[in-house]
Amino acid sequence: MGTNYSDSERYYQAQKKVEEIKKFYQHLTVYLLCNPIVIVVNLMTSPGYLYFWYSLLGWGIPIVLHGLKAFDCFPFFNKEWEQQKIKEIIDKEKVSQKQIWK
């Protein structure tokens, strides 16, 4: 089932994609700027206990997931899954509407 989009719809989708990628890069930039500060503070205040790993991993995992989603590399919940779910919900809605009118 091919989807036939108009030029304006394709432009809107591309614009949304660019915005999503831009948000990922902003997120990554904040991560790369903040974590060195956390590392320095950790090493200066309590070098015996390295707690900066919590920040690196706790924030790093969402960064990776955000990147996978932004660049359409997510192994699940991708565009095909979305289209399938939309179709499934619309079909259920049609069935329930038919049952109401019987």
C-alpha positions in Angstrom: 0.0 0.0 0.0 1.8 3.1 -1.2 1.1 6.5 0.3 0.7 9.3 -2.1 1.6 12.6 -0.4 1.3 16.1 -1.9 4.4 18.3 -2.1 3.1 20.3 0.9 2.7 17.1 3.0 6.1 15.9 2.1 7.6 19.3 3.0 5.8 19.3 6.3 7.1 15.7 7.1 10.6 16.7 6.1 10.3 19.8 8.3 9.2 17.7 11.3 12.2 15.3 10.7 14.7 18.2 10.5 13.3 19.6 13.8 13.6 16.1 15.4 17.2 15.8 14.3 17.9 19.3 15.5 16.5 18.5 19.0 18.7 15.5 19.1 21.8 17.5 18.4 20.8 20.1 21.0 20.3 17.2 23.5 23.7 15.8 22.6 25.4 19.2 22.9 24.0 19.7 26.4 25.2 16.2 27.4 28.7 16.8 26.0 28.9 20.2 27.8 27.5 19.1 31.2 29.1 15.8 31.8 32.8 17.1 31.8 31.7 19.5 34.5 30.2 16.6 36.5 33.4 14.6 36.0 35.6 17.5 37.2 33.5 18.3 40.2 33.5 14.6 41.1 37.2 14.2 40.8 37.9 17.4 42.8 35.4 16.8 45.6 35.5 13.1 46.2 38.0 11.2 44.0 37.6 8.1 46.0 34.0 7.7 44.9 33.4 8.0 41.2 29.7 8.9 40.9 30.0 10.6 37.5 29.4 7.2 35.9 25.7 7.5 37.0 25.4 10.7 35.0 27.2 9.3 32.0 25.1 6.2 31.8 21.8 7.6 33.2 21.9 10.3 30.6 23.8 8.5 27.9 21.2 5.7 27.4 18.4 8.2 26.6 20.8 10.1 24.3 21.4 6.9 22.3 17.6 6.2 22.2 16.9 9.7 21.1 19.5 9.4 18.3 18.1 6.1 17.1 14.6 7.6 16.9 15.8 10.8 15.3 17.7 9.0 12.5 15.0 6.2 12.0 17.2 3.5 13.3 14.9 2.4 16.1 14.3 -1.3 15.9 10.7 -1.0 17.1 8.0 1.7 17.1 9.1 2.8 13.6 7.0 4.4 10.9 5.7 1.1 9.6 4.6 0.2 13.1 2.9 3.6 13.4 1.1 3.1 10.1 0.0 -0.4 11.1 -1.4 0.8 14.4 -3.2 3.8 12.8 -4.9 1.4 10.4 -5.7 -1.0 13.2 -7.3 1.8 15.3 -9.3 3.1 12.3 -10.5 -0.4 11.5 -11.7 -0.9 15.1 -13.4 2.4 15.0 -15.3 1.5 11.8 -16.4 -1.8 13.3 -17.6 -0.1 16.5 -19.5 2.5 14.4 -21.2 -0.3 12.4 -22.3 -2.0 15.6 -23.8 1.2 17.0 -25.9 1.7 13.9 -27.2 -1.9 13.7 
